[in-house]
């Protein structure tokens, strides 16, 4: 059984893609690194996917889906961060009411960093295939006020990334992915 965390590598014509969507790739990698460094071994596999060709029609996501859809019942949740890694506010979630209640309880663990909101739906070109087939999905929600200052521009460089805000995003990604991967049962569908 698999808990999938992801971001994509899609630097745009004029920028480096550090914020869009290098940040999502960074925090996904960091989540797995933190779990490993802490010596934690969840009951399910945590899988990192760094998608490609999202801007070219989601070609990488479609290919991955086609290669793995026969095992769709083993995918517990698919998580994608694609809206920058600014100060996080919560998690977008797509799934049934029972699964949403579980995710809301998990988010209470993040009260010390004030990131507890669960929004109505997850967004993510790269996880849409899975969510359409009933796999629960999650997307990081953060402060969108500066996103389009840098999106697909020459300004999308590493200097956009605030290490403190990225650490908070990585904390959200780490807690949610680990707890779901270590629960006795998969999220209800």
C-alpha positions in Angstrom: 0.0 0.0 0.0 1.3 3.4 -1.0 1.1 7.0 0.3 2.3 9.2 -2.5 3.8 12.6 -2.0 4.8 14.7 -4.9 5.7 17.9 -6.7 6.8 18.5 -10.2 9.8 19.8 -12.0 8.5 22.2 -14.6 10.8 25.3 -14.8 9.3 27.7 -17.2 10.8 29.3 -20.2 12.3 32.3 -18.4 12.7 31.2 -14.8 14.3 28.4 -12.8 11.0 27.0 -11.5 12.3 27.2 -7.9 8.9 28.3 -6.6 6.7 26.7 -9.3 7.1 23.9 -8.6 10.5 23.3 -7.2 9.1 24.1 -3.8 6.6 21.2 -4.0 9.4 18.9 -5.0 11.6 20.1 -2.2 9.1 19.6 0.6 8.1 16.2 -0.7 11.7 15.1 -0.6 12.2 16.7 2.8 9.2 14.9 4.2 10.6 11.5 3.3 14.1 12.6 4.5 12.7 13.7 7.9 10.8 10.5 8.4 13.9 8.5 7.6 16.2 10.6 9.8 13.8 10.1 12.7 14.0 6.4 12.2 10.3 6.0 11.6 9.0 3.1 9.6 5.3 3.4 8.7 3.1 0.5 7.9 2.7 1.6 4.3 5.2 2.6 1.6 5.9 6.4 1.3 6.6 7.1 -2.3 8.0 10.3 -3.7 7.2 11.2 -7.3 8.8 14.2 -9.0 6.4 14.6 -12.0 7.6 15.9 -15.4 5.8 17.7 -18.2 3.0 19.1 -16.1 3.0 22.2 -18.2 2.9 20.2 -21.4 -0.4 18.6 -20.6 0.5 16.4 -17.6 2.3 13.9 -19.8 4.4 12.5 -16.9 1.4 12.1 -14.6 -0.6 10.3 -17.3 2.3 7.9 -18.0 2.7 7.1 -14.3 -1.1 6.6 -13.9 -1.2 4.3 -17.0 1.7 2.2 -15.5 0.3 1.9 -12.0 -3.5 2.1 -12.3 -3.9 -1.7 -12.1 -2.8 -1.3 -8.5 -5.1 1.6 -7.7 -6.7 -0.1 -4.7 -3.3 0.0 -3.0 -3.0 3.8 -3.3 -4.1 5.2 0.1 -3.7 8.9 -0.7 -2.1 11.0 -3.4 -0.6 14.3 -2.3 0.7 17.1 -4.6 2.1 20.5 -3.8 1.9 22.9 -6.7 1.0 26.4 -5.5 4.3 27.5 -4.1 5.7 27.0 -0.6 4.7 30.2 1.1 3.2 30.3 4.7 0.9 27.2 4.8 -2.7 27.5 6.0 -3.8 23.9 5.6 -4.7 21.1 3.3 -7.1 20.8 0.4 -8.7 17.4 0.5 -10.8 15.3 -1.9 -12.4 12.2 -0.4 -15.5 11.0 1.3 -16.8 12.3 4.7 -15.3 9.6 6.8 -11.8 10.2 5.2 -12.3 13.9 5.7 -13.0 13.5 9.4 -9.8 11.5 9.7 -7.7 14.1 7.9 -9.3 16.8 10.1 -8.1 14.9 13.2 -4.6 14.5 11.7 -4.4 18.3 11.0 -5.0 19.0 14.7 -1.5 17.7 15.3 -0.3 20.8 13.5 -2.0 23.2 16.0 1.4 24.2 17.4 2.3 25.8 14.0 -1.2 27.0 13.4 -1.9 25.0 10.2 -5.1 23.1 10.8 -7.6 24.0 8.1 -9.0 21.4 5.7 -10.4 22.9 2.5 -13.1 21.4 0.3 -11.0 20.0 -2.5 -7.5 19.0 -3.5 -6.0 20.5 -6.6 -3.3 19.1 -8.7 -2.9 18.2 -12.4 -0.6 15.3 -11.5 -3.0 13.7 -9.1 -6.3 14.3 -10.9 -6.3 10.9 -12.6 -6.2 9.2 -9.2 -8.8 11.4 -7.6 -11.2 10.9 -10.5 -10.9 7.1 -9.8 -11.8 7.6 -6.1 -8.3 7.7 -4.5 -8.3 10.4 -1.7 -6.2 13.4 -2.6 -4.5 16.2 -0.8 -2.9 19.5 -1.8 -0.9 22.0 0.2 -2.7 25.3 0.7 -0.6 28.3 1.5 -0.6 32.1 1.2 -1.3 32.7 -2.5 -0.8 36.5 -2.4 2.7 36.4 -3.9 2.4 33.4 -6.1 1.7 35.3 -9.3 4.5 37.7 -8.6 6.9 34.9 -9.6 4.9 32.4 -11.5 6.4 31.7 -14.9 8.7 34.7 -14.7 12.4 35.5 -14.5 11.8 36.1 -10.8 11.1 32.4 -10.1 14.5 31.7 -8.6 15.8 30.2 -5.3 15.7 33.7 -3.7 11.9 33.4 -3.6 12.1 30.5 -1.2 11.9 31.5 2.5 13.5 28.6 4.5 11.2 29.2 7.5 8.0 29.0 5.4 9.4 26.0 3.5 10.1 24.2 6.8 6.4 24.8 7.8 5.2 23.4 4.5 7.5 20.4 4.9 6.2 19.9 8.5 2.6 19.7 7.1 3.7 17.3 4.4 5.6 15.1 6.8 3.0 14.8 9.5 0.1 14.1 7.1 2.0 11.6 5.0 3.5 9.8 7.9 0.3 9.5 10.0 -1.7 8.3 7.0 1.0 5.8 6.1 1.1 4.4 9.7 -2.7 4.1 10.4 -4.1 0.6 10.9 -6.5 0.9 8.0 -6.3 2.8 4.7 -8.4 6.0 4.4 -12.1 5.1 3.6 -13.2 5.5 0.0 
